[in-house]
Amino acid sequence: KNPVTQYLPTGARKIGTSKTGKLVNINEWVTTLPEGKPVVFTLGALAHGKVETDYEEECISVSEYPLSGSVAAGKVCCAFEQ
């Protein structure tokens, strides 16, 4: 059921990923996030294009190259593990 935002944590920072977003070094970028505040990522399942949502607060790119959704998710997860 919509809207999907009703299922997201209250006060969560909502981040989208896209090749056209602001290019960041994801390993450094995650260190700038506030401790203890939830973060939600919107990851597309395609190597090109952008997932259009009305709730994203920021859109970042984790690579200068187009990535599949699984590779982008892997990069984000690895950055949080470090």
C-alpha positions in Angstrom: 0.0 0.0 0.0 1.1 3.5 -0.7 2.6 5.8 0.4 5.7 3.8 1.1 6.9 6.5 3.5 4.5 5.2 6.2 6.7 2.2 6.5 10.0 4.1 6.8 11.5 5.0 10.2 10.4 8.3 11.6 13.1 11.0 11.1 15.1 8.8 8.7 17.3 10.6 6.1 16.1 9.4 2.7 18.9 9.1 0.1 18.5 8.1 -3.6 21.2 6.7 -5.7 21.7 7.4 -9.4 24.5 7.8 -12.0 23.2 11.4 -12.3 23.4 12.2 -8.6 26.3 14.0 -6.8 29.4 11.8 -7.1 30.7 10.8 -3.6 33.3 8.5 -2.2 30.7 6.3 -0.4 33.3 5.2 2.2 34.0 8.8 3.3 30.4 9.9 2.8 28.9 7.5 5.3 31.2 8.9 8.0 29.4 12.2 7.7 26.1 10.8 8.7 24.9 11.5 12.2 25.3 8.6 14.7 22.1 6.8 15.7 19.9 8.4 13.0 18.2 6.0 10.6 19.1 6.2 6.9 17.0 4.9 4.0 18.4 4.3 0.5 16.5 4.1 -2.7 18.4 1.8 -5.1 17.3 1.3 -8.7 17.6 -2.2 -10.1 18.9 -1.0 -13.4 22.3 0.2 -14.7 20.9 3.4 -16.2 18.1 5.9 -15.5 16.8 7.1 -12.1 14.2 6.0 -9.7 11.8 8.9 -9.3 10.4 9.4 -5.8 8.9 12.3 -4.1 10.5 11.6 -0.7 14.2 11.6 -1.4 16.1 14.3 0.3 19.4 13.8 -1.6 20.6 11.9 -4.6 24.1 10.6 -4.7 26.2 8.6 -7.1 28.6 6.0 -5.7 30.5 5.6 -9.0 31.3 7.6 -12.1 30.1 4.5 -14.1 26.6 3.1 -14.4 26.1 0.3 -11.9 23.5 -2.4 -11.5 21.3 -2.2 -8.4 23.1 -5.2 -6.8 26.5 -3.6 -7.2 25.3 -0.2 -5.9 23.7 -2.0 -2.9 27.0 -3.9 -2.3 29.0 -0.7 -2.3 26.6 1.0 0.2 26.6 -2.0 2.5 30.4 -2.4 2.4 30.8 1.3 3.3 28.6 0.9 6.4 30.5 -2.3 7.4 33.8 -0.3 7.4 
